[in-house]
Amino acid sequence: MSSLLKGQKKFFRRNEVKSVIVPISPWLTVKKVIQMVSKIPKIMSYLPDESELLASRTSRDYLFTIVHTLDSEFFPGAMKEIEELKGIRLKTGKIQTIELDSEMVRLLE
């Protein structure tokens, strides 16, 4: 909040926000989107400082809405790339794997 008051961070008025619905995908997780946008100063100026921008504490809807409001082509472009990658993997016959962390494995047992 202090960064906002000092003018170091920016904000949107409610009528400026563009909502987005992005399908759940292992390629578009909060962690991966944070990694992608952390290199884009314009987007980072609307998000918490990197030290506070943790996947475990950041709402998917919040992050994706901010990104979409600033770059309405980000998610359609990402989804297109994912579909192209899936097509290449299906054509080449590569097996897709799912990575599970130890906590998820424990819950599934």
N, C-alpha and C positions, 0 to 999 in steps of 0.2 A: 504494500500500500504506500509506503514511503517513496518508493521509486516512481509511482504514479504521481504523487503530490509534488515531487521534485522535477517532474517533466521528463524523467528518464524512460518511462514507459508510456504507451499510448492506450487509448480505449475507444470503444465504439459506442455510439448511441444505439438504443434498442432498435430503432427503425433502420439502422445501417447493417444489422446482422443478417447474414444469409444462411439459413439452416441447410443442412445437407444430411442425406441418409447414405451411408457407405456400408455395403455388405461386409459382414464379418469375414476376415481373410487372414490366414497366417502370415501373409505378406504385407498386410497393412495393420500392424498392431500399434498401440500407443508408443511403445518403445522404438519401433522402426520409424514411425512418422516423426517422433522427436529427433531421432538421429538425422533424418533427411532435412527437417526445417531448421535445425540448429545452425546450419550454414547459410541461412537466409536472413540477413539483418532486418529486413522489413517485417517479416513474420515474427522474429524474436522480439521486436520492439513492442508487440502486443501480448507476449507471453511472460510468465514469471522468469526470473533469472535462472540461468542454467542449473545453478546449485539447488534450486527449489523445484525445477521441472523434472520430476521423477515419474517414471511410468506407473509406479505403484500408487502415486498420489494424484495423478492427473486424470481427470475425467475424459473418456474417449469423445463424448459428445462435445465437451468444451473445446478440446484441442482441435477436433476435426472442423467444428464450426468456425473457429478463428482462422484456420488455414483456408477453408473454403471462402470465407468472406474476403480474404485478401487475394486469393488466387483460385478463381472458380474453375480453372482447368487442371488444378493439381490432382484431384481424385479421379476425374474421368481419364486423365492421362495415365495415372498409376494403374487404374483398372484395365486399361487397354494393354499396357505393358504386361500385366499379370496374365491376361488372357492369351497374349502372344507367347509368353513363356510356357503356359500350360499346353498350348498347341504344339510347341516345339518338343516339350517333354513327352507328350503323347505320341508324336511322330517318331521320336527316337527310341521310345520304349523304356526310358529311364523310370525307375521305380521312385515314387514319391514317398518320403518318410515324414513322420510326424515326431517332433521332439517333445518329450514330456519332462518337466522337472520332477525332482524326487517327491515333492509334495503332491503333485497331481497323480503320480504312480501310486503313492500311499492311499490317496482317496479312491482310486479305482479298484484297489485290492479288496 
